Amino acid sequence: MSDAKVLDNHPPSWEGRRLRVHDDEAMLREAIGHACDYRGDVTIHLKDGEQVIGYVFDRQEKNHEPYVKIFLANQSEPSLVKYQDIAELEFSGEDTAFGHSWEDWAKKWQKPQVS
């Protein structure tokens, strides 16, 4: 699935899904929201054919030219990608949080550490 129907279904994991935004601003904003919540790498396919791959962690929708921030594997500073340049979002990396709850994480850190 790669269209608006995916956004309505809220699958348990976005891993492996690819969303084409078709210049639909509402769809783009929703897809970027999912990308910011995703705990794995996202491939951003740009309209010019280029790709940006990394961890999406912030969005600035109220900016004059809205953009998303992404950490790339080979850079220490985040990169910015303008919304207007995005054609597709692909949830390409492993969803490291899938199947894990807050309670699981809390239990892990509450256990005494054995040395």
N, CA, C and O atoms as a printed pandas DataFrame, in Angstrom:
     atom_number atom_name residue_name chain_id  residue_number  x_coord  y_coord  z_coord
0              1         N          MET        A               1    0.840   -1.179    0.000
1              2        CA          MET        A               1    0.000    0.000    0.000
2              3         C          MET        A               1    0.881    1.235    0.000
3              4         O          MET        A               1    1.891    1.298    0.701
4              5         N          SER        A               2    0.487    2.203   -0.786
5              6        CA          SER        A               2    1.330    3.385   -0.858
6              7         C          SER        A               2    0.533    4.661   -1.106
7              8         O          SER        A               2    1.046    5.609   -1.701
8              9         N          ASP        A               3   -0.692    4.688   -0.663
9             10        CA          ASP        A               3   -1.478    5.895   -0.890
10            11         C          ASP        A               3   -2.176    6.325    0.390
11            12         O          ASP        A               3   -1.826    5.860    1.475
12            13         N          ALA        A               4   -3.153    7.202    0.273
13            14        CA          ALA        A               4   -3.829    7.766    1.439
14            15         C          ALA        A               4   -4.476    6.702    2.307
15            16         O          ALA        A               4   -4.628    6.910    3.511
16            17         N          LYS        A               5   -4.863    5.567    1.735
17            18        CA          LYS        A               5   -5.506    4.519    2.515
18            19         C          LYS        A               5   -4.606    4.027    3.634
19            20         O          LYS        A               5   -5.098    3.637    4.693
20            21         N          VAL        A               6   -3.312    4.039    3.423
21            22        CA          VAL        A               6   -2.373    3.606    4.455
22            23         C          VAL        A               6   -2.485    4.507    5.672
23            24         O          VAL        A               6   -2.431    4.029    6.805
24            25         N          LEU        A               7   -2.639    5.792    5.452
25            26        CA          LEU        A               7   -2.712    6.733    6.562
26            27         C          LEU        A               7   -3.949    6.483    7.418
27            28         O          LEU        A               7   -3.914    6.712    8.628
28            29         N          ASP        A               8   -5.032    6.022    6.815
29            30        CA          ASP        A               8   -6.265    5.788    7.549
30            31         C          ASP        A               8   -6.231    4.496    8.354
31            32         O          ASP        A               8   -6.952    4.370    9.343
32            33         N          ASN        A               9   -5.412    3.542    7.952
33            34        CA          ASN        A               9   -5.416    2.231    8.596
34            35         C          ASN        A               9   -4.596    2.163    9.873
35            36         O          ASN        A               9   -4.817    1.263   10.683
36            37         N          HIS        A              10   -3.666    3.071   10.085
37            38        CA          HIS        A              10   -2.794    3.075   11.251
38            39         C          HIS        A              10   -2.259    1.684   11.546
39            40         O          HIS        A              10   -2.629    1.078   12.552
40            41         N          PRO        A              11   -1.387    1.168   10.675
41            42        CA          PRO        A              11   -0.848   -0.180   10.874
42            43         C          PRO        A              11   -0.031   -0.242   12.149
43            44         O          PRO        A              11    0.441    0.788   12.630
44            45         N          PRO        A              12    0.146   -1.436   12.708
45            46        CA          PRO        A              12    0.893   -1.559   13.953
46            47         C          PRO        A              12    2.352   -1.124   13.812
47            48         O          PRO        A              12    2.950   -0.658   14.782
48            49         N          SER        A              13    2.917   -1.265   12.649
49            50        CA          SER        A              13    4.271   -0.789   12.398
50            51         C          SER        A              13    4.307   -0.195   11.001
51            52         O          SER        A              13    3.683   -0.714   10.075
52            53         N          TRP        A              14    5.034    0.885   10.861
53            54        CA          TRP        A              14    5.170    1.523    9.554
54            55         C          TRP        A              14    6.324    0.934    8.759
55            56         O          TRP        A              14    6.512    1.260    7.587
56            57         N          GLU        A              15    7.101    0.058    9.406
57            58        CA          GLU        A              15    8.287   -0.509    8.766
58            59         C          GLU        A              15    7.965   -1.094    7.396
59            60         O          GLU        A              15    7.047   -1.900    7.247
60            61         N          GLY        A              16    8.740   -0.670    6.398
61            62        CA          GLY        A              16    8.581   -1.168    5.037
62            63         C          GLY        A              16    7.538   -0.438    4.213
63            64         O          GLY        A              16    7.416   -0.698    3.016
64            65         N          ARG        A              17    6.794    0.454    4.808
65            66        CA          ARG        A              17    5.751    1.170    4.070
66            67         C          ARG        A              17    6.334    2.383    3.359
67            68         O          ARG        A              17    7.326    2.972    3.786
68            69         N          ARG        A              18    5.682    2.730    2.264
69            70        CA          ARG        A              18    6.116    3.865    1.451
70            71         C          ARG        A              18    4.890    4.711    1.152
71            72         O          ARG        A              18    3.887    4.206    0.647
72            73         N          LEU        A              19    4.971    5.994    1.465
73            74        CA          LEU        A              19    3.828    6.887    1.295
74            75         C          LEU        A              19    4.136    7.946    0.258
75            76         O          LEU        A              19    5.056    8.746    0.430
76            77         N          ARG        A              20    3.371    7.951   -0.809
77            78        CA          ARG        A              20    3.484    8.989   -1.840
78            79         C          ARG        A              20    2.531   10.109   -1.461
79            80         O          ARG        A              20    1.347    9.870   -1.223
80            81         N          VAL        A              21    3.040   11.315   -1.405
81            82        CA          VAL        A              21    2.206   12.413   -0.913
82            83         C          VAL        A              21    1.529   13.211   -2.023
83            84         O          VAL        A              21    0.616   13.985   -1.737
84            85         N          HIS        A              22    1.939   13.053   -3.264
85            86        CA          HIS        A              22    1.246   13.632   -4.421
86            87         C          HIS        A              22    0.905   15.116   -4.273
87            88         O          HIS        A              22   -0.183   15.532   -4.671
88            89         N          ASP        A              23    1.796   15.911   -3.718
89            90        CA          ASP        A              23    1.543   17.343   -3.527
90            91         C          ASP        A              23    0.293   17.622   -2.696
91            92         O          ASP        A              23   -0.296   18.697   -2.804
92            93         N          ASP        A              24   -0.111   16.668   -1.872
93            94        CA          ASP        A              24   -1.255   16.831   -0.977
94            95         C          ASP        A              24   -0.704   17.256    0.380
95            96         O          ASP        A              24   -0.123   16.443    1.099
96            97         N          GLU        A              25   -0.886   18.532    0.732
97            98        CA          GLU        A              25   -0.282   19.081    1.944
98            99         C          GLU        A              25   -0.756   18.371    3.207
99           100         O          GLU        A              25    0.047   18.101    4.100
100          101         N          ALA        A              26   -2.044   18.066    3.292
101          102        CA          ALA        A              26   -2.564   17.381    4.488
102          103         C          ALA        A              26   -1.953   15.983    4.619
103          104         O          ALA        A              26   -1.586   15.568    5.718
104          105         N          MET        A              27   -1.842   15.258    3.505
105          106        CA          MET        A              27   -1.248   13.933    3.532
106          107         C          MET        A              27    0.228   14.013    3.910
107          108         O          MET        A              27    0.727   13.189    4.677
108          109         N          LEU        A              28    0.924   15.014    3.363
109          110        CA          LEU        A              28    2.336   15.197    3.676
110          111         C          LEU        A              28    2.529   15.464    5.166
111          112         O          LEU        A              28    3.399   14.860    5.792
112          113         N          ARG        A              29    1.739   16.348    5.731
113          114        CA          ARG        A              29    1.861   16.669    7.158
114          115         C          ARG        A              29    1.595   15.434    8.023
115          116         O          ARG        A              29    2.302   15.202    9.004
116          117         N          GLU        A              30    0.596   14.655    7.671
117          118        CA          GLU        A              30    0.296   13.451    8.437
118          119         C          GLU        A              30    1.427   12.420    8.299
119          120         O          GLU        A              30    1.827   11.799    9.283
120          121         N          ALA        A              31    1.931   12.244    7.084
121          122        CA          ALA        A              31    3.028   11.293    6.863
122          123         C          ALA        A              31    4.279   11.710    7.633
123          124         O          ALA        A              31    4.965   10.861    8.201
124          125         N          ILE        A              32    4.580   13.003    7.658
125          126        CA          ILE        A              32    5.738   13.485    8.399
126          127         C          ILE        A              32    5.526   13.288    9.899
127          128         O          ILE        A              32    6.473   12.991   10.626
128          129         N          GLY        A              33    4.309   13.449   10.355
129          130        CA          GLY        A              33    4.005   13.171   11.761
130          131         C          GLY        A              33    4.334   11.728   12.117
131          132         O          GLY        A              33    4.919   11.462   13.168
132          133         N          HIS        A              34    3.960   10.796   11.244
133          134        CA          HIS        A              34    4.294    9.383   11.476
134          135         C          HIS        A              34    5.805    9.175   11.429
135          136         O          HIS        A              34    6.348    8.390   12.206
136          137         N          ALA        A              35    6.484    9.873   10.523
137          138        CA          ALA        A              35    7.939    9.735   10.413
138          139         C          ALA        A              35    8.624   10.237   11.687
139          140         O          ALA        A              35    9.617    9.652   12.121
140          141         N          CYS        A              36    8.111   11.305   12.287
141          142        CA          CYS        A              36    8.698   11.829   13.528
142          143         C          CYS        A              36    8.471   10.875   14.699
143          144         O          CYS        A              36    9.279   10.833   15.626
144          145         N          ASP        A              37    7.401   10.125   14.665
145          146        CA          ASP        A              37    7.106    9.152   15.722
146          147         C          ASP        A              37    7.831    7.834   15.510
147          148         O          ASP        A              37    7.991    7.056   16.452
148          149         N          TYR        A              38    8.264    7.577   14.300
149          150        CA          TYR        A              38    8.885    6.301   13.927
150          151         C          TYR        A              38   10.258    6.177   14.566
151          152         O          TYR        A              38   11.013    7.149   14.604
152          153         N          ARG        A              39   10.588    5.010   15.060
153          154        CA          ARG        A              39   11.875    4.786   15.728
154          155         C          ARG        A              39   12.811    3.966   14.859
155          156         O          ARG        A              39   13.318    2.920   15.266
156          157         N          GLY        A              40   13.022    4.457   13.679
157          158        CA          GLY        A              40   13.927    3.831   12.722
158          159         C          GLY        A              40   14.233    4.828   11.625
159          160         O          GLY        A              40   13.704    5.940   11.620
160          161         N          ASP        A              41   15.086    4.433   10.696
161          162        CA          ASP        A              41   15.428    5.329    9.598
162          163         C          ASP        A              41   14.280    5.459    8.610
163          164         O          ASP        A              41   13.508    4.526    8.387
164          165         N          VAL        A              42   14.197    6.639    8.031
165          166        CA          VAL        A              42   13.209    6.952    7.014
166          167         C          VAL        A              42   13.970    7.415    5.778
167          168         O          VAL        A              42   14.913    8.200    5.876
168          169         N          THR        A              43   13.554    6.927    4.623
169          170        CA          THR        A              43   14.107    7.409    3.364
170          171         C          THR        A              43   13.140    8.450    2.820
171          172         O          THR        A              43   11.969    8.159    2.576
172          173         N          ILE        A              44   13.640    9.660    2.633
173          174        CA          ILE        A              44   12.832   10.724    2.045
174          175         C          ILE        A              44   13.208   10.801    0.577
175          176         O          ILE        A              44   14.348   11.112    0.234
176          177         N          HIS        A              45   12.242   10.517   -0.289
177          178        CA          HIS        A              45   12.444   10.603   -1.730
178          179         C          HIS        A              45   12.055   12.018   -2.154
179          180         O          HIS        A              45   10.921   12.451   -1.952
180          181         N          LEU        A              46   12.996   12.715   -2.732
181          182        CA          LEU        A              46   12.765   14.093   -3.144
182          183         C          LEU        A              46   12.216   14.153   -4.561
183          184         O          LEU        A              46   12.387   13.216   -5.341
184          185         N          LYS        A              47   11.567   15.237   -4.885
185          186        CA          LYS        A              47   10.969   15.418   -6.206
186          187         C          LYS        A              47   12.001   15.432   -7.322
187          188         O          LYS        A              47   11.682   15.119   -8.469
188          189         N          ASP        A              48   13.253   15.799   -6.987
189          190        CA          ASP        A              48   14.300   15.833   -8.007
190          191         C          ASP        A              48   14.964   14.470   -8.218
191          192         O          ASP        A              48   15.922   14.359   -8.983
192          193         N          GLY        A              49   14.453   13.427   -7.538
193          194        CA          GLY        A              49   14.988   12.077   -7.700
194          195         C          GLY        A              49   16.015   11.684   -6.653
195          196         O          GLY        A              49   16.346   10.504   -6.537
196          197         N          GLU        A              50   16.522   12.629   -5.896
197          198        CA          GLU        A              50   17.491   12.335   -4.830
198          199         C          GLU        A              50   16.785   11.680   -3.650
199          200         O          GLU        A              50   15.561   11.728   -3.530
200          201         N          GLN        A              51   17.599   11.057   -2.766
201          202        CA          GLN        A              51   17.085   10.448   -1.545
202          203         C          GLN        A              51   17.891   10.941   -0.361
203          204         O          GLN        A              51   19.094   11.179   -0.468
204          205         N          VAL        A              52   17.216   11.092    0.773
205          206        CA          VAL        A              52   17.852   11.434    2.032
206          207         C          VAL        A              52   17.437   10.346    3.013
207          208         O          VAL        A              52   16.246   10.090    3.190
208          209         N          ILE        A              53   18.416    9.704    3.655
209          210        CA          ILE        A              53   18.114    8.591    4.555
210          211         C          ILE        A              53   18.645    8.901    5.943
211          212         O          ILE        A              53   19.818    9.234    6.111
212          213         N          GLY        A              54   17.768    8.789    6.938
213          214        CA          GLY        A              54   18.202    9.032    8.303
214          215         C          GLY        A              54   17.043    8.985    9.277
215          216         O          GLY        A              54   15.952    8.511    8.962
216          217         N          TYR        A              55   17.310    9.491   10.467
217          218        CA          TYR        A              55   16.345    9.493   11.558
218          219         C          TYR        A              55   15.644   10.848   11.616
219          220         O          TYR        A              55   16.271   11.866   11.910
220          221         N          VAL        A              56   14.351   10.857   11.337
221          222        CA          VAL        A              56   13.546   12.078   11.346
222          223         C          VAL        A              56   13.139   12.359   12.790
223          224         O          VAL        A              56   12.571   11.495   13.458
224          225         N          PHE        A              57   13.432   13.581   13.275
225          226        CA          PHE        A              57   13.150   13.831   14.684
226          227         C          PHE        A              57   12.420   15.137   14.975
227          228         O          PHE        A              57   12.021   15.364   16.118
228          229         N          ASP        A              58   12.236   15.986   13.998
229          230        CA          ASP        A              58   11.587   17.267   14.271
230          231         C          ASP        A              58   10.985   17.807   12.988
231          232         O          ASP        A              58   11.466   17.537   11.887
232          233         N          ARG        A              59    9.921   18.575   13.160
233          234        CA          ARG        A              59    9.301   19.247   12.009
234          235         C          ARG        A              59    8.957   20.669   12.410
235          236         O          ARG        A              59    8.612   20.949   13.558
236          237         N          GLN        A              60    9.059   21.541   11.452
237          238        CA          GLN        A              60    8.752   22.960   11.649
238          239         C          GLN        A              60    7.690   23.354   10.630
239          240         O          GLN        A              60    7.999   23.887    9.564
240          241         N          GLU        A              61    6.433   23.084   10.975
241          242        CA          GLU        A              61    5.327   23.318   10.044
242          243         C          GLU        A              61    4.918   24.777    9.970
243          244         O          GLU        A              61    4.341   25.201    8.969
244          245         N          LYS        A              62    5.202   25.552   11.003
245          246        CA          LYS        A              62    4.757   26.947   11.021
246          247         C          LYS        A              62    5.771   27.894   10.405
247          248         O          LYS        A              62    5.522   29.095   10.304
248          249         N          ASN        A              63    6.899   27.366    9.997
249          250        CA          ASN        A              63    7.915   28.165    9.339
250          251         C          ASN        A              63    7.378   28.652    7.991
251          252         O          ASN        A              63    6.500   28.017    7.409
252          253         N          HIS        A              64    7.896   29.764    7.498
253          254        CA          HIS        A              64    7.482   30.289    6.185
254          255         C          HIS        A              64    7.608   29.198    5.121
255          256         O          HIS        A              64    6.717   29.040    4.287
256          257         N          GLU        A              65    8.701   28.452    5.148
257          258        CA          GLU        A              65    8.899   27.289    4.286
258          259         C          GLU        A              65    9.058   26.084    5.205
259          260         O          GLU        A              65   10.163   25.807    5.670
260          261         N          PRO        A              66    7.956   25.353    5.478
261          262        CA          PRO        A              66    8.017   24.230    6.420
262          263         C          PRO        A              66    9.117   23.229    6.051
263          264         O          PRO        A              66    9.392   22.983    4.876
264          265         N          TYR        A              67    9.735   22.661    7.088
265          266        CA          TYR        A              67   10.799   21.688    6.867
266          267         C          TYR        A              67   10.803   20.636    7.967
267          268         O          TYR        A              67   10.173   20.798    9.012
268          269         N          VAL        A              68   11.520   19.570    7.707
269          270        CA          VAL        A              68   11.713   18.493    8.668
270          271         C          VAL        A              68   13.210   18.367    8.918
271          272         O          VAL        A              68   14.018   18.581    8.014
272          273         N          LYS        A              69   13.576   18.017   10.156
273          274        CA          LYS        A              69   14.973   17.789   10.494
274          275         C          LYS        A              69   15.240   16.289   10.503
275          276         O          LYS        A              69   14.404   15.494   10.932
276          277         N          ILE        A              70   16.425   15.920   10.019
277          278        CA          ILE        A              70   16.778   14.511    9.911
278          279         C          ILE        A              70   18.271   14.348   10.215
279          280         O          ILE        A              70   19.105   15.102    9.716
280          281         N          PHE        A              71   18.591   13.343   11.048
281          282        CA          PHE        A              71   19.989   13.001   11.300
282          283         C          PHE        A              71   20.420   11.986   10.254
283          284         O          PHE        A              71   19.813   10.923   10.126
284          285         N          LEU        A              72   21.453   12.309    9.519
285          286        CA          LEU        A              72   22.012   11.404    8.531
286          287         C          LEU        A              72   23.130   10.595    9.188
287          288         O          LEU        A              72   23.786   11.073   10.113
288          289         N          ALA        A              73   23.340    9.384    8.715
289          290        CA          ALA        A              73   24.320    8.484    9.321
290          291         C          ALA        A              73   25.731    9.058    9.337
291          292         O          ALA        A              73   26.482    8.804   10.279
292          293         N          ASN        A              74   26.102    9.808    8.343
293          294        CA          ASN        A              74   27.486   10.272    8.223
294          295         C          ASN        A              74   27.693   11.733    8.628
295          296         O          ASN        A              74   28.729   12.320    8.314
296          297         N          GLN        A              75   26.716   12.326    9.323
297          298        CA          GLN        A              75   26.841   13.730    9.725
298          299         C          GLN        A              75   26.490   13.901   11.197
299          300         O          GLN        A              75   25.591   13.233   11.710
300          301         N          SER        A              76   27.197   14.792   11.868
301          302        CA          SER        A              76   26.914   15.029   13.281
302          303         C          SER        A              76   25.819   16.077   13.489
303          304         O          SER        A              76   25.178   16.104   14.539
304          305         N          GLU        A              77   25.608   16.921   12.512
305          306        CA          GLU        A              77   24.566   17.948   12.588
306          307         C          GLU        A              77   23.364   17.509   11.752
307          308         O          GLU        A              77   23.530   16.870   10.714
308          309         N          PRO        A              78   22.159   17.850   12.200
309          310        CA          PRO        A              78   20.979   17.467   11.418
310          311         C          PRO        A              78   20.899   18.228   10.093
311          312         O          PRO        A              78   21.418   19.337    9.962
312          313         N          SER        A              79   20.249   17.616    9.135
313          314        CA          SER        A              79   19.971   18.252    7.850
314          315         C          SER        A              79   18.520   18.696    7.848
315          316         O          SER        A              79   17.699   18.176    8.603
316          317         N          LEU        A              80   18.213   19.652    7.003
317          318        CA          LEU        A              80   16.845   20.139    6.845
318          319         C          LEU        A              80   16.347   19.755    5.462
319          320         O          LEU        A              80   17.076   19.859    4.476
320          321         N          VAL        A              81   15.097   19.310    5.401
321          322        CA          VAL        A              81   14.465   18.990    4.130
322          323         C          VAL        A              81   13.145   19.760    4.083
323          324         O          VAL        A              81   12.284   19.593    4.947
324          325         N          LYS        A              82   13.002   20.596    3.070
325          326        CA          LYS        A              82   11.777   21.377    2.923
326          327         C          LYS        A              82   10.621   20.475    2.494
327          328         O          LYS        A              82   10.783   19.587    1.658
328          329         N          TYR        A              83    9.460   20.723    3.081
329          330        CA          TYR        A              83    8.261   19.965    2.721
330          331         C          TYR        A              83    8.027   19.997    1.215
331          332         O          TYR        A              83    7.681   18.980    0.614
332          333         N          GLN        A              84    8.219   21.172    0.608
333          334        CA          GLN        A              84    7.923   21.344   -0.815
334          335         C          GLN        A              84    8.774   20.453   -1.706
335          336         O          GLN        A              84    8.429   20.240   -2.869
336          337         N          ASP        A              85    9.885   19.924   -1.183
337          338        CA          ASP        A              85   10.783   19.075   -1.973
338          339         C          ASP        A              85   10.479   17.584   -1.845
339          340         O          ASP        A              85   11.074   16.772   -2.554
340          341         N          ILE        A              86    9.563   17.212   -0.952
341          342        CA          ILE        A              86    9.307   15.801   -0.646
342          343         C          ILE        A              86    8.258   15.208   -1.579
343          344         O          ILE        A              86    7.171   15.761   -1.749
344          345         N          ALA        A              87    8.608   14.067   -2.181
345          346        CA          ALA        A              87    7.668   13.325   -3.031
346          347         C          ALA        A              87    7.109   12.106   -2.301
347          348         O          ALA        A              87    5.924   11.796   -2.420
348          349         N          GLU        A              88    7.969   11.412   -1.542
349          350        CA          GLU        A              88    7.563   10.187   -0.843
350          351         C          GLU        A              88    8.341   10.035    0.453
351          352         O          GLU        A              88    9.451   10.546    0.600
352          353         N          LEU        A              89    7.728    9.319    1.392
353          354        CA          LEU        A              89    8.405    8.921    2.618
354          355         C          LEU        A              89    8.369    7.402    2.681
355          356         O          LEU        A              89    7.319    6.785    2.501
356          357         N          GLU        A              90    9.518    6.812    2.938
357          358        CA          GLU        A              90    9.619    5.360    3.025
358          359         C          GLU        A              90   10.195    5.004    4.389
359          360         O          GLU        A              90   11.268    5.480    4.759
360          361         N          PHE        A              91    9.482    4.172    5.132
361          362        CA          PHE        A              91    9.916    3.746    6.453
362          363         C          PHE        A              91   10.857    2.562    6.249
363          364         O          PHE        A              91   10.464    1.402    6.370
364          365         N          SER        A              92   12.110    2.889    5.937
365          366        CA          SER        A              92   13.068    1.916    5.419
366          367         C          SER        A              92   13.889    1.206    6.483
367          368         O          SER        A              92   14.376    0.102    6.241
368          369         N          GLY        A              93   14.056    1.803    7.643
369          370        CA          GLY        A              93   14.861    1.183    8.696
370          371         C          GLY        A              93   14.014    0.328    9.618
371          372         O          GLY        A              93   12.785    0.396    9.601
372          373         N          GLU        A              94   14.687   -0.474   10.418
373          374        CA          GLU        A              94   13.989   -1.325   11.383
374          375         C          GLU        A              94   13.260   -0.456   12.403
375          376         O          GLU        A              94   13.815    0.517   12.914
376          377         N          ASP        A              95   12.029   -0.811   12.689
377          378        CA          ASP        A              95   11.227   -0.116   13.697
378          379         C          ASP        A              95   11.649   -0.646   15.064
379          380         O          ASP        A              95   11.109   -1.644   15.541
380          381         N          THR        A              96   12.612    0.020   15.690
381          382        CA          THR        A              96   13.205   -0.501   16.924
382          383         C          THR        A              96   12.250   -0.487   18.112
383          384         O          THR        A              96   12.504   -1.168   19.106
384          385         N          ALA        A              97   11.163    0.267   18.034
385          386        CA          ALA        A              97   10.212    0.319   19.146
386          387         C          ALA        A              97    9.037   -0.637   18.953
387          388         O          ALA        A              97    8.256   -0.837   19.883
388          389         N          PHE        A              98    8.895   -1.225   17.780
389          390        CA          PHE        A              98    7.741   -2.081   17.508
390          391         C          PHE        A              98    7.708   -3.273   18.461
391          392         O          PHE        A              98    8.705   -3.973   18.638
392          393         N          GLY        A              99    6.560   -3.485   19.063
393          394        CA          GLY        A              99    6.387   -4.608   19.971
394          395         C          GLY        A              99    6.847   -4.332   21.387
395          396         O          GLY        A              99    6.747   -5.200   22.254
396          397         N          HIS        A             100    7.348   -3.139   21.628
397          398        CA          HIS        A             100    7.811   -2.771   22.954
398          399         C          HIS        A             100    6.930   -1.659   23.504
399          400         O          HIS        A             100    6.595   -0.710   22.795
400          401         N          SER        A             101    6.568   -1.781   24.741
401          402        CA          SER        A             101    5.742   -0.758   25.359
402          403         C          SER        A             101    6.574    0.056   26.350
403          404         O          SER        A             101    7.705   -0.299   26.682
404          405         N          TRP        A             102    5.998    1.121   26.797
405          406        CA          TRP        A             102    6.626    1.933   27.838
406          407         C          TRP        A             102    6.865    1.076   29.074
407          408         O          TRP        A             102    7.908    1.181   29.719
408          409         N          GLU        A             103    5.895    0.228   29.400
409          410        CA          GLU        A             103    6.011   -0.628   30.580
410          411         C          GLU        A             103    7.201   -1.572   30.462
411          412         O          GLU        A             103    7.912   -1.793   31.442
412          413         N          ASP        A             104    7.427   -2.135   29.265
413          414        CA          ASP        A             104    8.590   -3.010   29.042
414          415         C          ASP        A             104    9.888   -2.250   29.302
415          416         O          ASP        A             104   10.794   -2.760   29.961
416          417         N          TRP        A             105    9.969   -1.030   28.779
417          418        CA          TRP        A             105   11.171   -0.220   28.951
418          419         C          TRP        A             105   11.390    0.084   30.430
419          420         O          TRP        A             105   12.509   -0.035   30.930
420          421         N          ALA        A             106   10.317    0.479   31.136
421          422        CA          ALA        A             106   10.435    0.831   32.550
422          423         C          ALA        A             106   10.872   -0.375   33.380
423          424         O          ALA        A             106   11.703   -0.233   34.277
424          425         N          LYS        A             107   10.327   -1.555   33.098
425          426        CA          LYS        A             107   10.713   -2.769   33.827
426          427         C          LYS        A             107   12.188   -3.072   33.634
427          428         O          LYS        A             107   12.877   -3.452   34.580
428          429         N          LYS        A             108   12.668   -2.906   32.419
429          430        CA          LYS        A             108   14.076   -3.175   32.123
430          431         C          LYS        A             108   14.981   -2.299   32.983
431          432         O          LYS        A             108   15.981   -2.779   33.517
432          433         N          TRP        A             109   14.641   -1.026   33.120
433          434        CA          TRP        A             109   15.490   -0.090   33.846
434          435         C          TRP        A             109   15.269   -0.111   35.348
435          436         O          TRP        A             109   16.072    0.450   36.093
436          437         N          GLN        A             110   14.200   -0.744   35.809
437          438        CA          GLN        A             110   13.956   -0.853   37.248
438          439         C          GLN        A             110   14.650   -2.067   37.852
439          440         O          GLN        A             110   14.875   -2.109   39.062
440          441         N          LYS        A             111   14.994   -3.061   37.024
441          442        CA          LYS        A             111   15.683   -4.251   37.500
442          443         C          LYS        A             111   17.082   -3.880   37.986
443          444         O          LYS        A             111   17.760   -3.057   37.371
444          445         N          PRO        A             112   17.505   -4.487   39.081
445          446        CA          PRO        A             112   18.874   -4.209   39.532
446          447         C          PRO        A             112   19.891   -4.703   38.502
447          448         O          PRO        A             112   19.748   -5.796   37.954
448          449         N          GLN        A             113   20.902   -3.903   38.248
449          450        CA          GLN        A             113   21.928   -4.259   37.296
450          451         C          GLN        A             113   22.927   -5.207   37.954
451          452         O          GLN        A             113   23.457   -4.915   39.026
452          453         N          VAL        A             114   23.179   -6.336   37.310
453          454        CA          VAL        A             114   24.120   -7.321   37.813
454          455         C          VAL        A             114   25.479   -7.040   37.202
455          456         O          VAL        A             114   25.602   -6.895   35.986
456          457         N          SER        A             115   26.508   -6.962   38.054
457          458        CA          SER        A             115   27.843   -6.705   37.503
458          459         C          SER        A             115   28.748   -7.898   37.631
459          460         O          SER        A             115   29.905   -7.842   37.215
